[in-house]
Amino acid sequence: MKIDASTIRALFVDSSLSNFFSETDLFYVDFSSKTARSCYTLRFFGYEDEDLLNIASGALSVHEADKERAGMFIHRLMANEVDSAIDAFRLASKDGSSYHWVRFSAKVVTRDEKGQPEALIGHVLDVDDLISSQEEIRNRLVEIDAMRELIIAINKSLDFEETFARVIEQLHRIIPFDRASAQSLVNDRLSVIAGFGYSEKELEGLSFPAQGIDNPAVRAIRERKIVICNNVPAEFSGFISASKDFTPLSWLGIPLVYEDKVIGLLALDNKDPNAYNDQHVRVLSSLSDYIAIALEHARKHQLVTYQAMTDKLTGLANRYGLETRGMEIFQQSIEQDQSIGVLMIDIDHFKQINDSYGHAYGDTVLRSIAQAIRAQIRNKDYAVRYGGEEFVVILPGLGSREALIVAERLRIKISQMTIDKDRKFPTVSVGIYAAIPGSLDILHEFIHRADLALYAAKEAGRNRSRVWSTNPEFYVNG
């Protein structure tokens, strides 16, 4: 039997079954007679019969993200590209108060001579719970995979910065954030020890109070539980932003608890409001112990490594530090084809200082000169206690002229220092060498040439700087 528009219209509009069909999820549109019959689901969303007559012109409102696909669904039916189609969209209620996923099935019953639909029949099914469940399953699978990768990643390295970077990489898969920081809790202050999304300058010396203010970080540490804040300015007047250029509107803090002691905080910042929810708390609750253990082990390893590379008396690097970090800096200069300067510093007549005033005073002199060196160089420079009274300073990016300026500034500063007015404070002599290293160059050859320049400075009378030259007559006097 041929089914035409009049037959369908009779079933949906004119017959005793019309009331029955209106309570189902079947709908009907007869464009030729301008007749339509909505269905239970569409009426639930506020769409009546007359709305269906304008279905081709967007009478049904769908989510912005689904508009293109929904438009193509209708277009293909109206343009005679297909006679039936099935797809799912997020349909908005007519008053715009909510969205639900619905599955649309539609079939053109008849077309006119120009191919335009005369009658359309369709079925609508609310699949919001089904798609939400599918989305939840997908999210859980992503979370499980991220957790697995995170646990594997944080056990691959004992380098703190590398461990932090791996934690951030995996968290980014499941948690939205623009900035992140690992903060160590020491003496009621949270000091930032690693960051993501910050500039190097912003991180330098960055710390926050850990008690006594109305702050989400303080609450997270005090209550030892994850805290989320989705409207930071309104909820926490005591929130301290790390920079004027970035003010987070959403914040999430994970207290790091190791061996039943709060050792710090992992903080996530988001520039958008309402970024965090209970799902994020659930995920991070499962991961927080692993993150705390990984970061604490990496931090302890970093501390042990730092101690092994540090001279205990002066706090500068020792010879082991020179052979490790110093070599890395030198290799970077080779790779970047940049000049690198080396200062060799020797305390003038240091033996006389020890003989005259004792080794305790000599140690005080060494510590004071080390402190002066630190104060006169940049963060990226590397200072080493090379021997008993000798120091090496590596100056990446500096040529001979710039290295000489640093050397003279340091030499003059030390010549003006005093500790005890009754005890003499020594001067220093400085040898300088700087060049762009090639692939066959080694750091110790640079140090050797700086040492030769130091010898020339001492031969010339001490308390002066000299730049190494292949011709001794052309040594440059500071």
C-alpha positions in Angstrom: 0.0 0.0 0.0 1.3 3.4 -0.9 1.7 5.7 2.0 1.1 9.3 1.0 0.7 12.6 2.9 -3.0 12.3 3.4 -2.7 8.9 4.9 -0.2 10.1 7.4 -2.2 13.2 8.2 -5.3 11.1 8.8 -3.4 9.0 11.4 -1.9 12.0 13.2 -4.6 14.6 12.9 -8.0 13.3 11.7 -8.3 9.8 13.2 -9.2 8.5 16.7 -5.5 7.7 17.0 -4.4 11.3 16.9 -4.6 11.7 20.7 -2.6 8.5 21.1 0.2 9.7 18.8 0.4 13.0 20.6 1.4 11.2 23.7 4.2 9.3 22.0 7.6 10.5 20.7 6.4 10.6 17.1 5.9 14.0 15.4 4.4 14.9 12.0 4.7 17.9 9.7 2.5 18.5 6.6 4.0 21.5 4.8 1.4 21.5 2.0 -1.6 21.8 4.3 0.3 23.7 7.0 -0.6 21.1 9.6 1.7 19.6 12.3 1.4 17.5 15.4 4.1 17.8 18.0 5.0 15.0 20.4 5.5 14.3 24.1 9.2 15.1 24.2 9.0 18.2 22.1 6.1 19.5 24.2 8.2 18.9 27.3 10.7 21.4 25.9 7.9 23.8 25.1 7.6 23.3 21.3 4.0 23.1 20.0 2.5 22.2 16.7 3.1 25.6 15.1 6.8 25.5 15.9 7.3 22.4 13.8 5.9 24.1 10.7 9.0 26.4 11.0 11.4 23.6 11.6 13.3 24.4 8.4 14.0 27.9 9.5 15.4 27.1 12.9 12.3 27.1 15.1 14.0 24.4 17.3 16.9 26.0 19.3 20.0 23.8 19.6 23.3 24.3 21.5 25.7 26.6 19.7 28.2 23.8 19.3 25.6 21.7 17.5 24.1 24.3 15.3 26.1 23.5 12.2 25.4 19.8 12.4 21.7 20.3 13.2 21.4 22.7 10.2 23.0 20.2 7.9 20.5 17.6 9.2 17.6 19.7 8.2 19.2 21.0 5.0 19.8 17.5 3.6 16.2 16.6 4.0 14.8 19.8 2.6 17.3 19.9 -0.3 16.3 16.4 -1.5 19.8 15.0 -0.7 18.3 12.3 1.5 14.8 11.1 2.4 15.8 10.0 6.0 18.3 11.1 8.6 19.3 10.3 12.2 21.4 12.4 14.5 21.6 13.7 18.1 21.8 17.3 19.3 21.6 19.3 22.5 18.1 20.8 22.3 17.3 23.9 24.3 14.0 24.3 26.0 11.9 27.0 24.3 12.6 29.4 27.2 16.3 28.7 27.0 16.5 27.5 30.6 18.1 24.1 29.9 19.7 21.7 27.3 19.1 18.0 26.8 20.6 15.6 24.4 17.9 14.3 22.0 18.0 11.8 19.2 16.2 12.9 16.0 15.0 10.5 13.4 13.2 12.0 10.4 11.8 10.7 7.1 10.3 12.6 4.1 7.0 10.9 3.2 6.3 12.7 0.0 7.9 15.5 -2.1 6.4 17.8 -4.7 7.5 18.1 -8.3 10.4 20.4 -7.3 11.6 17.9 -4.8 10.5 19.9 -1.8 9.1 17.9 1.2 5.3 17.8 1.4 5.1 15.7 4.5 7.6 14.7 7.2 7.4 12.2 10.0 9.9 11.8 12.8 10.8 10.4 16.1 12.4 12.2 19.1 14.1 10.4 22.0 15.6 12.1 25.1 19.0 10.5 25.4 20.5 12.9 27.8 21.1 10.3 30.5 22.6 7.9 28.0 25.0 10.4 26.5 25.9 11.7 30.0 26.7 8.1 31.0 28.8 7.6 27.9 30.6 10.9 28.6 31.2 9.9 32.2 32.6 6.6 31.1 34.9 8.3 28.6 36.1 10.8 31.3 36.7 8.0 33.7 38.8 6.1 31.1 40.8 9.3 30.5 41.2 9.7 34.2 42.4 6.1 34.7 44.8 6.4 31.8 46.1 9.8 33.2 46.5 8.3 36.6 48.4 5.3 35.2 50.7 7.6 33.2 51.2 9.9 36.1 52.2 7.1 38.5 54.6 5.8 35.8 56.0 9.2 35.0 56.6 10.4 38.6 58.6 7.2 39.3 60.9 7.7 36.3 63.0 10.5 37.6 64.3 11.9 40.9 65.0 15.2 39.3 62.6 17.7 41.0 62.0 19.9 38.0 61.5 17.0 35.7 59.1 15.3 38.2 57.1 18.5 38.5 56.9 18.9 34.7 55.6 15.4 34.3 53.0 15.9 37.0 51.8 19.0 35.3 51.7 17.3 31.9 49.5 14.5 33.1 47.2 16.8 35.2 46.6 19.0 32.2 44.9 16.0 30.5 42.1 15.9 33.1 42.1 19.3 35.0 41.8 22.7 33.4 44.4 25.3 34.6 46.5 28.2 33.2 49.1 28.3 36.0 50.4 25.8 38.6 52.9 26.0 41.4 54.5 23.6 43.9 54.9 25.3 47.2 56.9 24.2 50.2 55.7 24.8 53.7 58.5 26.1 55.9 58.0 28.2 59.1 54.4 29.1 58.4 55.2 30.3 54.8 54.6 28.7 51.5 57.6 29.2 49.2 57.1 28.5 45.5 59.8 26.0 44.5 58.5 25.2 40.9 55.9 26.8 38.6 54.1 26.4 35.3 52.9 29.4 33.4 55.0 31.9 35.4 57.9 33.9 34.2 61.3 33.3 35.8 61.2 36.8 37.4 57.8 36.1 39.0 59.0 32.9 40.6 62.1 34.4 42.1 61.6 34.6 45.8 57.9 34.1 45.6 56.2 33.1 48.9 52.9 33.5 50.7 51.8 33.5 54.4 50.4 30.1 55.4 48.4 31.3 58.4 46.6 34.4 59.8 44.8 35.5 56.6 41.6 34.6 54.8 43.1 32.6 52.0 42.1 29.3 50.2 45.7 28.0 50.6 45.6 28.6 54.3 42.3 26.7 54.5 43.6 23.8 52.4 46.6 23.4 54.7 44.7 23.9 57.9 41.9 21.4 57.0 44.3 19.1 55.1 41.8 18.7 52.3 41.5 19.9 48.7 39.9 23.3 48.4 38.2 24.7 45.3 37.2 28.3 44.8 35.3 29.4 41.7 35.0 33.1 42.4 38.2 34.1 44.0 37.7 37.9 44.4 34.3 37.4 46.0 35.1 34.4 48.2 38.5 35.3 49.5 39.5 38.9 50.1 42.9 37.8 51.4 43.9 36.0 48.2 47.4 37.1 47.0 48.1 37.0 43.3 51.6 36.4 42.1 51.5 39.2 39.5 49.4 42.1 38.5 49.0 40.8 34.9 47.2 37.6 36.0 44.4 37.3 38.5 42.9 33.9 38.8 39.1 33.7 39.1 39.1 30.0 39.9 41.6 28.3 42.2 42.2 24.7 43.3 44.7 23.7 46.1 45.9 20.3 46.9 47.7 19.9 50.3 50.7 17.7 50.0 50.8 15.4 53.0 53.9 13.2 53.5 54.2 10.8 56.4 51.2 12.4 58.0 52.7 15.9 57.8 51.7 18.7 55.5 54.8 19.6 53.6 53.4 22.0 51.0 50.7 22.7 48.5 50.1 22.2 44.8 48.0 25.1 43.5 46.2 25.4 40.2 45.0 28.8 38.9 42.4 29.4 36.2 41.6 32.7 34.6 37.9 31.7 34.1 35.2 31.5 36.8 33.5 28.2 37.8 36.4 26.1 36.4 36.4 23.4 39.1 33.9 20.9 40.4 33.5 17.9 42.7 34.7 15.6 39.9 38.1 17.4 39.9 38.3 17.0 43.7 37.5 13.3 43.4 40.2 12.7 40.8 42.9 14.7 42.7 41.9 13.0 46.0 43.1 9.7 44.4 46.3 11.3 43.1 47.3 13.6 45.9 49.3 11.0 47.9 51.2 9.9 44.8 52.0 13.5 43.9 53.1 14.3 47.4 55.4 11.3 47.6 56.9 12.0 44.2 57.6 15.6 44.8 59.0 15.0 48.3 61.3 12.2 47.1 62.5 14.4 44.2 63.0 17.4 46.5 65.1 15.3 49.0 67.1 13.9 46.1 67.7 17.5 44.8 68.7 18.6 48.3 71.2 15.7 48.6 72.6 16.5 45.2 72.9 20.2 46.0 74.7 19.4 49.3 77.1 17.1 47.4 77.8 20.0 45.0 78.2 22.7 47.7 81.1 23.8 49.7 80.0 23.7 53.3 82.1 26.7 54.5 81.1 29.2 51.9 77.9 27.9 50.4 79.3 28.2 46.9 79.6 25.3 44.6 82.6 22.9 45.1 84.8 21.1 42.6 82.1 18.4 42.1 79.6 21.2 41.3 82.1 22.6 38.8 82.4 19.2 37.1 78.7 18.8 36.8 76.7 22.0 36.7 79.7 24.0 35.4 80.2 21.6 32.5 76.5 21.9 31.7 76.7 25.7 31.5 79.8 25.4 29.3 78.1 22.9 27.0 75.1 25.2 26.6 77.4 28.0 25.5 78.8 25.7 22.8 75.4 24.7 21.6 74.1 28.3 21.6 77.3 29.6 20.0 77.6 32.2 22.8 80.6 33.7 24.6 81.4 32.6 28.1 83.6 34.3 30.6 85.6 32.8 33.4 87.1 34.6 36.4 89.8 33.1 38.6 89.9 34.9 41.9 92.7 34.5 44.5 92.9 36.1 48.0 96.1 38.1 48.3 98.5 37.0 51.1 95.8 34.7 52.6 98.4 32.6 54.4 99.5 35.7 56.3 95.9 36.3 57.4 95.7 32.8 58.8 99.1 33.0 60.5 98.3 36.5 62.0 94.7 36.1 63.1 94.0 32.4 63.2 92.0 30.0 61.0 88.7 31.0 62.5 89.2 34.5 61.2 90.4 33.1 57.9 87.2 31.1 57.6 85.2 34.3 58.3 87.1 36.0 55.5 86.3 33.2 53.1 82.6 33.4 53.9 82.6 37.1 53.5 84.3 37.1 50.1 81.9 34.3 49.0 79.0 36.4 50.0 80.4 39.4 48.1 80.8 37.2 45.0 77.2 36.1 45.2 76.0 39.7 45.6 77.9 40.9 42.5 76.9 38.3 39.9 73.7 37.3 38.2 71.4 34.4 39.1 72.6 32.5 36.0 76.3 32.9 36.8 78.0 30.1 38.7 80.5 30.7 41.5 82.8 27.9 42.8 85.2 27.6 45.6 88.0 26.1 43.5 90.7 25.6 46.2 91.7 26.8 49.6 91.6 30.6 48.8 90.7 30.4 45.1 87.4 31.0 43.5 86.1 30.4 39.9 83.1 32.3 38.5 81.5 31.2 35.2 79.8 34.0 33.3 77.6 32.7 30.5 77.0 35.2 27.7 79.7 37.6 28.6 82.8 38.6 26.5 86.1 39.9 27.8 85.0 43.5 28.3 81.8 42.6 30.2 83.7 40.0 32.3 86.4 42.6 33.1 83.7 45.0 34.4 82.3 42.2 36.7 85.8 41.4 37.9 86.6 45.0 38.7 83.3 45.7 40.4 84.0 42.6 42.6 87.7 43.4 43.3 86.9 47.0 44.3 84.0 45.9 46.6 86.3 43.4 48.4 89.0 46.0 48.8 86.6 48.2 50.7 85.4 45.4 53.1 86.1 45.2 56.8 85.1 42.7 59.5 87.1 43.8 62.5 88.8 47.3 62.6 91.7 45.7 64.4 92.2 43.0 61.8 93.3 43.4 58.3 90.9 42.3 55.5 92.7 41.1 52.4 92.3 42.2 48.8 91.9 39.8 45.8 93.6 39.4 42.4 91.5 38.4 39.4 92.3 36.6 36.1 89.9 36.7 33.2 89.3 34.8 30.1 86.3 34.9 27.7 85.6 33.5 24.3 83.0 31.7 22.2 83.8 28.0 22.8 84.0 25.6 19.9 83.0 21.9 19.9 86.5 20.8 20.8 87.0 23.3 23.6 86.8 22.3 27.3 86.0 24.3 30.4 89.3 23.5 32.1 91.3 25.1 29.3 89.2 28.3 29.9 90.0 28.1 33.6 93.7 27.5 32.8 93.9 30.6 30.7 92.1 32.6 33.5 94.7 31.2 35.9 97.5 32.4 33.7 95.9 35.9 33.7 95.7 35.6 37.5 99.4 34.8 37.7 100.1 38.0 35.7 97.9 40.0 38.0 99.9 38.8 41.0 103.2 39.4 39.3 102.1 42.9 38.6 101.6 43.6 42.3 98.3 42.0 43.3 94.9 43.7 44.0 94.2 44.0 40.2 92.5 42.3 37.3 94.1 41.0 34.1 92.5 39.6 30.9 94.4 36.7 29.4 96.3 37.3 26.1 98.5 35.2 23.9 101.1 38.0 24.3 102.0 38.8 27.9 102.9 42.4 26.8 99.2 42.9 26.0 97.6 41.8 29.2 94.8 44.2 30.0 95.1 45.8 33.5 91.8 46.4 35.2 
